[in-house]
Amino acid sequence: MQKHFLSLSLLLSASSATYSAKSDRMNNEDLVQAVRDGKKLDGIPKDQLSKKMQKMSKAQRNAYIAKMQKKRDKIRKSILALSKKRDTYLKKEMRKSKKATSFDAKVLETLKEQATSIGVAY
């Protein structure tokens, strides 16, 4: 049971990271994403910033956000590359088994069905 739970957890984590990377979106409360989408950093009250950013000057905040965006872009590229390798591997393994009866195959099938039901292309 522990093994299957870990397998499911890793599968869901990988799927979530891949979705975020492919859609190039994090969440609605993400400051780096908000600034990238056009929100002005100056328009955010200082008390709503992290303690670390509250201590920064305006120029330091802008530089920090730019640095975080570059770091995120690098990570995103890695996720996409790894996701592509993972997808290729999984497809190859599924073809070997001829049947989609493995645990991972069933989970993937379920995820695809659920994603389709809410309008997410998988």
C-alpha positions, -999 to +999 in steps of 0.1 A: +000+000+000+028+024+009+045+018-024+013+026-044+006+057-023+041+070-030+038+061-067+005+080-069+019+110-050+049+112-073+027+109-104+004+137-092+034+159-083+049+153-117+016+160-134+011+192-114+046+205-121+042+196-158+008+214-160+021+245-144+052+245-167+032+239-199+005+265-190+032+289-178+010+298-148+015+293-111-014+305-091-035+337-085-015+347-054+019+345-070+037+379-069+062+370-097+034+359-119+013+390-111+041+413-120+048+394-152+011+397-161+014+435-158+006+443-121+027+472-109+049+463-079+045+499-067+008+493-065+011+466-039+010+478-003+043+473+015+026+453+043+014+428+018+049+420+007+071+394+023+092+406+053+123+401+031+109+424+004+096+450+028+132+457+038+142+463+001+143+496-018+121+499-049+150+491-072+160+461-051+124+448-053+123+451-090+157+434-093+146+406-070+114+399-090+134+399-122+159+375-106+131+352-094+115+352-129+148+342-145+152+314-120+116+303-126+121+303-164+152+281-160+133+257-138+103+257-161+126+247-190+140+218-170+105+206-160+094+207-197+125+188-208+121+162-180+084+159-187+091+152-223+116+124-214+091+110-189+063+110-214+084+092-240+095+066-214+059+060-202+046+056-238+074+032-246+067+011-215+030+011-221+035-002-256+057-030-242+029-041-219+004-041-247-024-035-221-031-005-200-037-025-168-008-012-147-015+010-118+002+040-134-018+034-166-051+034-147-042+065-128-032+083-160-064+072-177-084+086-147-065+118-147-071+123-184-108+117-180-111+141-151-090+167-168-112+165-199-143+169-178-131+203-166-118+214-200-081+207-195-063+192-225-039+165-213 
